[in-house]
């Protein structure tokens, strides 16, 4: 049986910020013209959670507050798998490492072979859960995406070295927040950037996380504490 491409898949997206106190910039790349999802758009690194992501142990877990928010309005606790997916996608699409030095025990999944060869273990210590959005109906791909913010100080190695990146994103670059809206961005990315711009000076995880929920009946902006955003 073929895969249902319209089924909603869990996904993780990574927003990396650098120079937050001087000239904040964000890491983005451009999707290919032939991509089924958001062709030609400039996006953050990210992608769907793989089955193997659920089996990967984190060297350091997500902050407790973020783990709590990730468990709201979900049928199962996949916070760890989402964090693992975020780290894997950042590695695959940019060649940048989020982790800590260490040696893997036991077999290493195929998708993690190159990462493990760097002698690092994935660490979610610096990740902050800051946004959640479900792709609206009618799109060729649908994701329940959780957006994680990370400061570039947590990156191992040179943050300008994209030599180990795959070819999924082109034109990888650090874009100043003051200029990012001149690029071709998806609507939801613009919404997330507005939230992030307000958090450039705040290094603590947000207590309340925006949730752009789209289902077949309606679209709602919520916050993951049970409040409508318009009621905040």
BELJO-V869119 format. One record per backbone hydrogen bond with DSSP energy under -1.0 kcal/mol. CO is the residue of the C=O (numbers start at 1). NH is the residue of the N-H. E is the energy in kcal/mol with one decimal. If there is no record, write none. Layout:
((CO | NH | E) (CO | NH | E))
This chain:
((3 | 5 | -1.0) (4 | 7 | -1.3) (9 | 144 | -2.9) (10 | 49 | -2.7) (11 | 146 | -2.2) (12 | 47 | -2.2) (13 | 148 | -3.2) (15 | 150 | -2.6) (16 | 27 | -1.7) (17 | 152 | -3.3) (18 | 25 | -1.9) (24 | 177 | -2.7) (25 | 18 | -2.0) (26 | 175 | -3.0) (28 | 173 | -2.2) (29 | 43 | -3.0) (30 | 170 | -2.7) (32 | 35 | -1.3) (38 | 41 | -1.3) (41 | 31 | -2.7) (43 | 29 | -2.3) (45 | 14 | -3.0) (47 | 12 | -2.6) (51 | 54 | -1.2) (52 | 55 | -1.6) (60 | 124 | -2.8) (63 | 67 | -2.3) (64 | 68 | -2.3) (65 | 69 | -2.0) (66 | 70 | -2.2) (69 | 72 | -1.2) (78 | 82 | -2.5) (79 | 83 | -2.1) (80 | 84 | -2.5) (81 | 85 | -2.5) (82 | 86 | -2.3) (83 | 87 | -2.1) (84 | 88 | -2.6) (85 | 89 | -3.0) (86 | 90 | -2.1) (87 | 91 | -2.0) (88 | 92 | -2.9) (89 | 93 | -2.7) (90 | 94 | -1.8) (91 | 95 | -1.8) (92 | 166 | -2.8) (97 | 156 | -2.6) (100 | 121 | -3.1) (109 | 112 | -1.8) (110 | 113 | -1.3) (112 | 116 | -3.1) (113 | 117 | -1.7) (115 | 118 | -1.7) (116 | 119 | -2.1) (119 | 102 | -1.9) (121 | 100 | -2.1) (122 | 59 | -3.3) (124 | 127 | -1.1) (128 | 149 | -3.2) (131 | 147 | -3.2) (132 | 212 | -2.9) (133 | 145 | -2.7) (142 | 9 | -2.1) (143 | 135 | -2.3) (144 | 11 | -2.1) (145 | 133 | -2.4) (146 | 13 | -2.6) (147 | 130 | -2.7) (147 | 131 | -1.1) (148 | 15 | -3.5) (149 | 128 | -1.9) (150 | 17 | -2.2) (151 | 154 | -2.4) (152 | 155 | -1.6) (158 | 161 | -1.7) (162 | 165 | -1.7) (170 | 30 | -3.5) (173 | 28 | -2.3) (175 | 26 | -2.5) (176 | 179 | -2.0) (176 | 180 | -1.2) (179 | 182 | -2.1) (180 | 183 | -1.7) (183 | 185 | -1.1) (184 | 42 | -3.1) (186 | 190 | -1.7) (187 | 191 | -1.9) (188 | 192 | -2.5) (189 | 193 | -2.6) (190 | 194 | -1.7) (191 | 195 | -1.5) (192 | 196 | -2.6) (193 | 197 | -2.6) (196 | 199 | -2.0) (209 | 224 | -3.0) (210 | 132 | -1.7) (211 | 213 | -1.0) (211 | 222 | -3.4) (212 | 134 | -2.6) (213 | 220 | -2.9) (218 | 215 | -2.3) (220 | 213 | -2.7) (221 | 229 | -1.5) (222 | 211 | -3.3) (223 | 225 | -3.1) (223 | 226 | -1.7) (227 | 223 | -1.8) (228 | 231 | -1.7) (229 | 232 | -1.3))
